[in-house]
């Protein structure tokens, strides 16, 4: 098995029920991404629950159960989830809970309310909270995590697309999160007003890498739901900006590192 880590992928089943008002994905099974990733030196995946399935994590858990211990998961749960359900998820390899303030159907309750209700149970299991947000949400995320005892993970470059000014207030907010110990995902380039080869994002990646240091992880965001099936970006194109921004050696070390988030 290849040693590398891809810390943001999704699995889909076209027959699985989806939330109304959202896209209907094509089938993209675990075996497909495993084969693609393995060919690029990646043998470990973090399966992230997509918003289209809401809090129905059954497909994610089914995928994690194929080869127990190999991959990790990030689930979407509501505030009423039981201790037994969380324990079962942990046994399957789930290590975090996702909050989504970007998707049109990402949140059904105020995030602060769900965060406060879930926080004690997440701390018990040393789980993290993964946020898919725009830069305008970063002060709220920082305020929630202040003294929470929970690790914050910021999806998709924390929203720092090419349109974010170099002196925007969001930079101060992300500095606060970095000081708090947050982690950052180098992922979702095409969600950030950028097109391949994503050179326009390299300055942002370098600046953010200076803030987060080794608290970076990379994710391909496979299977790239913003694209038609016949226009999917090549897998290695999502890795190219990391090498360009960090240098080949530092980028390779990042991909080979087993992130503590997913222990």
N, C-alpha and C positions, 0 to 999 in steps of 0.2 A: 504494500500500500504506500502511495506517495505521502510524504510527511507534511505537505503544506496545508494551510487553512484558508478557506473561503468563508467569511463570516456573515454573508448575507445572500441567501438564495431562497427560492420558493418552490414548492411542489403543488401541482394542480391536477385535478381530475375533472374532465368535462362533464361527467355525470353527477358530480357533487352539487348539492343545492347551494345557491349563492344568495347574498342579500339583495333585495330589490333596489333598483336605482344605480346599479354598478355594472361593470363590464362582465362578460361571461368568458372565462378563460378556456383555452384549449388544454388538452391533457399534456402535462409535462411531469412525468413520473421521476421518482428519485433515481432510478437506474440510468436515466438519460443524463442528468447532471453529473452523476458519479463518473460516467464514462468520459464526458467532456472534460471535467476537472482533472481526472487522473492523467489524462494526456498532457496536461500542463503542470504536473507536479503537485497537484492538490488532491489529498485523499480524505480530508476532514471538512465537513460542511456544518454551517449553522443554518438550520431551517427556520425561517421567520414566518409567522402566521400572516398571510395577506389579509387585507381589510375585507376582501370580497366574501370571506367565510365568517366574518364576525368572530364570535366566541366559540364557534364550533371547531375545536382543535383536533377532531378525530382523525382527519387526514394526516395532519402533521405527526400525531402520535403514532399512527400506523406506519408512517415512513421511518420514524426513529426506532421502531421495534424490529425492523428488518434485520439490522445488525447491531444489537444493543451495545452501547458504549462508544461506537465509532463517531457518531455525529452528536450535535447538540441542538437545542431548540429554544425559540423565543415565542411564547404564547400570547394570546389576547384573552383576557378573562374579565368577568364582571365582578363587582364588589361582593356579590353573594356567594362566590365559589367556596366550597367547603375545604376544610383541612385535608380530608381524605382525597379529594380531587387534586389538590396541590401536591400531596405526597405521591400520588400516582404519576403525575406529570414529572416530578423530580426523578422518580425511578426510571422514567423513559429517557431522561436527558435534558429536560427543560431547565433552563438556568436564568430565565428572565421573562419579563412581561412587557409588552409593547403598548405604548400610547401613540395615537395617530391624530394629529391636529391638521393634517393636510388633505387626506382623502375625504370626499363628500359624505361618506358613511363611516368614517373612522371612529367617531365617538358618539355614544348615545346618552351618556351622562356627563356632567361637568367633570373635567379631568382632575381638578383639585379634590373633589369629593371622592372619586375612585382611588386616587393616590393615597389620601389619608386613611381610607378604610382598609386598603390592601397593605399599607406599609408595614405594620407589625408582623404580618404573616410572611412577607417577602424577606424581612430582616432575619426571621427565624431560619430561613433556608439559604441565606446569603445570595439571594437572587438580585439581579440588577433591574433597572427600569430603562427601557429603550424608547427614545422619543423620535418620532418623525414629525418635524416641525419646520416652520419658516423662521427666518431670523427674528421676526417681530415677536415670536413666542419665547425667545431665549431668556429674557428677564423673568418671566413666569416660571420657567423650568428651574432657573437658578434659585428662585425664592422657595420653591417646593423642596428642593434638595438640601437647602441650607439646614444643617443639623438634623437631617432625616436619617442618617446612618445608611442610606441606600446609594449604591453606585449609579451614576447617570451615564447612559450611552446615547450619543447623538448620531442619528442616522444621516446618511447622505450629505456629509461635509457640513452638517448643522445648517444646511440651507444657504451656504455662502456661494451663491452663483455669481456669474460674471457681471450681473447688474448691481451687486452690492458695493457701494462706494468704499474706498479705502479708509475713509474717516467716519463711516456710519456708526451710530451708537451700538449696533449689534456686536461690533468688535469688543467693546467694553464688556458686554454681557457674556460673550464667550470666554473672555479672559477670566471673569469671575468663576465660570463653570470649570475652567481648566485648573484654577487654584483649588477649587473644591475637590478635585480628583476625578473629574469626568473623563470618559473615554470618547473617542471620535472615530466614526467609520468613514474610511475613504471609499466611497461608493456612490452610485446613482448619478454619475457625471451628466448624463443626458436629461436629468431632471433639474439641472441647474443652469438652464439657458446656454448650453454649450453643445457643440457638435464634434464628432470624432475628427481629429485625434485629441480633442479637449485641451489643446495647448493654452487656451484662454484661462483655464482653471489652475494652471501650474503655480502662479504667484500666490493664489489663495491657499493651495495645499502647502506650500513652503511656509507661509506665515503661520498657518494653523499647526503644522508640525513643530514649529518652534515653540508653540504654547503647550502642546500635549506630549511632546517627547516620545517616549516608548508606549504611551497610552493610546496608540493608534492600532486599528485593525482594518483589514481590507475586505471588501465584499464585492462580488461581481454583479449582484442584483439580478442574476439569471432567474427566470427566462425573459427579462426585459419587456415587461407588459405594455410599455408604451409603443412597441413596434409590432407590425404585422409579422406573422410567423415566417414569411419568406424574406423579411428584412431585418432579422435579428442581428445585432452587432456580434462580430467574432468574440469569442470568450477572452482572448488575450488582449483585445482592444481596451477592455476595462482595467487591465493591469498596466498598460503603457503609461498612463499619467503618473502612476506611483513611481515607476522607475525614473521618469523624467524629472519629477520633483525631488525625490530623495536620493537618487543615484542608485546604480544597480546593486551594490553590496548592501546598503541599508534597506532597500526594498526587499531583497531576498531574505534578509534576516527577519524582517517584519512578517513575511508570509510563512516562514518556518517556525516562528515563535508560537507555542501553545498558549493562547491568551488565558490569563487567570480567570477571566470572566466565565470561561466554559470548562472549568476544572470538574 
